[in-house]
Amino acid sequence: WQSLLHMRWQFRDLTFWQLQVHTNTPIQTNDGGESLKTDRISDLFLRQFDHFTLRDSHLSFLTLSGQRAELAVPQLTWLNGRNRHRAEGQLSLSSLTGQHGVMQVRMDLRDEDGLLNKGRVWLQADDIDVKPWLGRWMQDNIALKSARFSLEGWMTIEKGDVASG
């Protein structure tokens, strides 16, 4: 009924097994201080799917350093409400240089004017290699042999900025 009411496909509960996404668009920082606006793919996942689960899925993209990285998603459950988006699961990063660690993540975000810019994110990660995430300038001007960290924490996001943590 929701599909007829909104005149576009609406899905209640979906499970994606081995979803493979490959993009050549690099992840960029948003220097304007505003949150990232939604595009067609995020509109699909944030508005048309009420509840979805990703299992054994992979997202391949370019990092700030220009290196190709892959985000493996062994399991992630996402629940969308009217203006609320919640997720819980496990993510793993890897690149040409190898595995960069595993993260447990929980998010409870609010959607204001089409932007995910308010809420709370909880992360727990062990032995994450952040060297591929450093910008080209850092790679060229600082002689780092490794850059690893572990963390467990939360952050509160207000108006697209980290407000507390």
Steps between C-alpha positions, in 0.01 A plus 500: 500500500786738575625454142162611362466784749846648423490403129842331527624164625496464880647187660431382853779249572787402271816296540788555258745210478838571336411850379802634305538878446801645317549875461782714365374810680741578784376572848552872558486719803217750502682832550178701507409365844163369382389138500506303179178518301330180398525368146294238321668198662480641852138603433428139409664362816380777736145557377366209298626210714340487846734229626790333325788272584833475321680167526839412354500821293781724368536868411813598303603871482799738488642640829638853556848369417372378160537135599218254431338367816225252565243511774390146577166464673467157660172607660319835528136558590341835414159626612344815352220697659340825387798719596705246697760256369651230722771249415698232676761263370857417418723666238849409384747714301762371258713636217784383276729503806276261692237487772459822701281378783146418607249742652176447687266791434163623629336814365185688586477798264231757425420633157440876476427653159641198317823496701620244753631761741379423853535199727745265664760257364670232710817329373723225630810418298821306562835552328381716208763608246422863407802562273296453176251760626760774538504761225762514226688785677541289815621204296760715317626718788494281810698177524249275675573130501162425658197679640279270705238555766233329707197671644171462670288808521200696392437836345199724490440683175314833493446696176752278322784566749631288785350660812628260766662164544 
